[in-house]
Amino acid sequence: MGFLRTASTRRLLATIAGFVIAAIGCTAIAVAATSGGPVPPPKPLADAIHDALAASPPVGISAQITFTNNLIGSSEIVGSDPLLTGAGGRLWLTKGHLRLELQSSNGDAEVVASKDSLWIYDPSSDTVYEGSVAGSSGAAGESGWGSSGWYSYPPADSANPAAPMVAAEIPTLTSIQSALNRFAAHLDGLTAVPTDVAGQPAYSVSVSPKDNGSLLDSVQYAWDANRGVPLRFAVYAKGDSHPVLALQATSISYDAVSPSVFQISPPSGATVVKLGPPAARLNAPPLNRHSTAGAAPYEIAPLSFTPDQPATAGGLALTGVRRVGSDAELLTYGSGLGAVEVLERDASNAKGAPPSGGEQGSSDQGDGTLALPTETIDGSTATELSTELGTALEFTRGAISYLVLGSVPLETANAVARAL
């Protein structure tokens, strides 16, 4: 996989862009802070959520936006890439269609998606990434961002194939409160705070994990009190009052969006990279499998390498071992948000993995977007990506290629890597 070493625009950009799409899919848009508009009356969080789910959907959304991305340090980014450095732009969203445009001195980055497909244009490398949207087939009765972001399609009606969009089935107030009670055991901040966002009356909530051994501090989220449309989304790291990731809009309209807005094509002559279909699930079935009555046993071919499974690493105990895909193993050290995951693969099949020796320095991808640092870990050259929300290390030692991931400081990830 060689995720870090080949993680310039062609890998890391696609990953971050995927995050942007997921964030938009779950939260529609985010908008700038309090703007002096009307404020709704106080109400319990369960009531505010219920009313948001019951609100009538808008016919469309148009917004001027600012995307903030402080996930990767500026010293590791060469040039101007709006998806890596953040940028201003525009967003349009309607039933089954999304367009996000981020502007920069190198040109405009575009994300255009429908119910079942998407393409992403990176102007810094003049590359188009084409693929499908995970979990959004648009089938009757399914929900997801592709059905407008927060509403589901109505049941199939052969007599009326153009049936209008309807809201998803609304959970009862009792069920919402019951869910919040369960969340309260793990999260602080489950309170609806009346505010205004972009001139719209809104409710805001900022949640933080209670037993938090990770670098994550909080996630902030706000939605329109009258329309139920999410209006703010931001992620904060410990010790930083500024968001690491945020999508903000300076203006918003709920009017219909012209279909012509989405009828654009990638620039001609750009390099096209096909993104593989999203995996249905990350983990294979449990290692100890038993067939059910009348069913044949499930068989998995043995690993092509002997995995490395120390009982402890970096002071963290081994708490989980899982097969991933056909020939990889995922080890978990520690628990909760502060856990560290170690993906082990056959080095001969881990394309692009760093070599097993070398000096400390940097890994310049040569395409003018990223220069990731490297260091020597017990004789092996490791490529590292250290962010405010977590750390990733990739290196090869002997017959195994390792990818160490966790919402932990670089020192913790290094300690785990040195114990392998």
Beta strands, then each sheet from edge to edge (+ up, - down):
strand 1: 61-69
strand 2: 87-94
strand 3: 97-102
strand 4: 109-113
strand 5: 118-122
strand 6: 127-131
strand 7: 187-188
strand 8: 193-197
strand 9: 200-209
strand 10: 216-224
strand 11: 230-237
strand 12: 245-253
strand 13: 271-274
strand 14: 312-313
strand 15: 316-323
strand 16: 328-333
strand 17: 340-346
strand 18: 361-364
strand 19: 371-377
strand 20: 380-386
strand 21: 391-397
strand 22: 400-406
sheet 1: 7+ 9- 10+ 11- 12+ 1- 2+ 3- 4+ 5- 6+ 13+
sheet 2: 7+ 9- 8+
sheet 3: 14+ 15- 16+ 17- 22+ 21- 20+ 19- 18+
end
